[in-house]
Amino acid sequence: MAIEYKKSLAVFTEFVGVEEAENLLQWLLKNPKGKINLATCEHIHAANLQVLMAIKPLVAAWPADEDLQRWLAVLEK
């Protein structure tokens, strides 16, 4: 899995594809105070971005890649 779910943290790794979107949505709905860690994320499918934009979780760590970080800046509250 490209997203590892912990108690209150979802860790995104490398390439997060469209197939992750439904599980991500369910986890965020069940964990409204859950945070996301994007530190090792290299690519995120737009479906996952839409989930993140709708829920607006707290970002615990931003991607190392500056271009991806700028693209995900819409998640900042």
Secondary structure, 3 states (H helix, E strand, C coil): CCEEECCCEEEEEEEECHHHHHHHHHHHHHCCCCEEEEEEEEEECHHHHHHHHHHCCEEEECCCCHHHHHHHHHHCC
